[in-house]
Amino acid sequence: MTCRNLVKVIKMRLKSNIGELIDKSPYKREYFREKFNKSRNTISNWCTGKSYPSIPEMYELAEILKVDPGDLYERINDENNSGNDF
């Protein structure tokens, strides 16, 4: 990997779709708080993208929400990084 590509990877950001997916599901955030034994703040942070679930938690969350794990997040490119030249 060249330095240029490494800089592009570092600039990549993710937008969490977890909050939207939970809101569209039959579950409340409290259910996930209890299911994963996490604080309200942690679940809120997952929903806003301030923090992320572990990989096993991500897969379990996706299974419960009946979505692909990749649907939990959306890649956002910075203006200078179109993401087309990786």
C-alpha positions as CSV (number, residue, x, y, z in Angstrom):
1,M,0.0,0.0,0.0
2,T,1.4,3.4,-0.9
3,C,1.5,6.3,1.4
4,R,-1.1,8.0,-0.8
5,N,-3.5,5.1,-0.4
6,L,-2.9,4.9,3.3
7,V,-3.8,8.6,3.7
8,K,-7.1,7.8,1.9
9,V,-7.9,5.0,4.2
10,I,-7.3,7.2,7.2
11,K,-9.7,9.8,5.8
12,M,-12.5,7.4,5.3
13,R,-15.3,7.8,7.7
14,L,-18.4,5.7,8.5
15,K,-21.9,6.9,9.1
16,S,-23.9,4.7,11.5
17,N,-27.2,3.5,10.3
18,I,-27.9,1.6,13.6
19,G,-30.2,4.3,15.0
20,E,-32.4,4.3,11.9
21,L,-32.5,0.5,11.7
22,I,-33.5,0.2,15.3
23,D,-36.2,2.9,14.9
24,K,-37.6,0.9,11.9
25,S,-37.5,-2.4,13.8
26,P,-40.0,-3.7,16.4
27,Y,-37.3,-3.3,19.1
28,K,-36.6,-0.4,21.4
29,R,-33.1,0.7,22.3
30,E,-33.7,-0.6,25.8
31,Y,-33.9,-4.1,24.3
32,F,-30.4,-3.8,22.8
33,R,-29.1,-2.3,26.1
34,E,-30.2,-5.3,28.0
35,K,-29.3,-7.8,25.2
36,F,-25.7,-6.6,25.0
37,N,-25.4,-5.6,28.6
38,K,-24.5,-2.0,27.7
39,S,-25.3,1.4,29.0
40,R,-27.8,3.7,27.4
41,N,-24.9,5.9,26.5
42,T,-23.1,3.1,24.7
43,I,-26.1,2.2,22.6
44,S,-26.6,5.9,21.8
45,N,-23.0,6.1,20.8
46,W,-23.4,3.1,18.5
47,C,-26.5,4.8,16.9
48,T,-24.6,8.1,16.3
49,G,-21.3,6.6,15.3
50,K,-19.3,7.9,18.3
51,S,-18.3,4.4,19.1
52,Y,-18.7,1.0,17.5
53,P,-19.9,-2.4,18.6
54,S,-17.3,-5.3,18.5
55,I,-17.4,-7.5,15.4
56,P,-19.3,-10.3,17.2
57,E,-21.8,-7.7,18.5
58,M,-22.1,-6.2,15.1
59,Y,-23.0,-9.5,13.6
60,E,-25.5,-10.3,16.3
61,L,-27.1,-6.8,16.0
62,A,-27.4,-7.3,12.2
63,E,-29.0,-10.7,12.7
64,I,-31.6,-9.3,15.2
65,L,-32.4,-6.4,12.8
66,K,-32.5,-8.8,9.8
67,V,-29.9,-6.8,7.8
68,D,-26.5,-7.5,6.4
69,P,-23.7,-6.4,8.8
70,G,-22.6,-4.0,6.0
71,D,-25.9,-2.2,6.3
72,L,-25.1,-1.0,9.8
73,Y,-22.7,1.6,8.4
74,E,-22.3,3.7,5.4
75,R,-19.0,4.8,4.0
76,I,-18.6,8.6,3.7
77,N,-15.7,9.9,1.7
78,D,-14.1,13.2,2.4
79,E,-14.3,15.8,-0.4
80,N,-10.7,15.1,-1.5
81,N,-11.2,11.3,-1.4
82,S,-13.6,9.9,-4.0
83,G,-12.7,6.4,-3.0
84,N,-12.6,5.4,-6.7
85,D,-8.9,4.9,-7.0
86,F,-8.1,2.3,-4.4
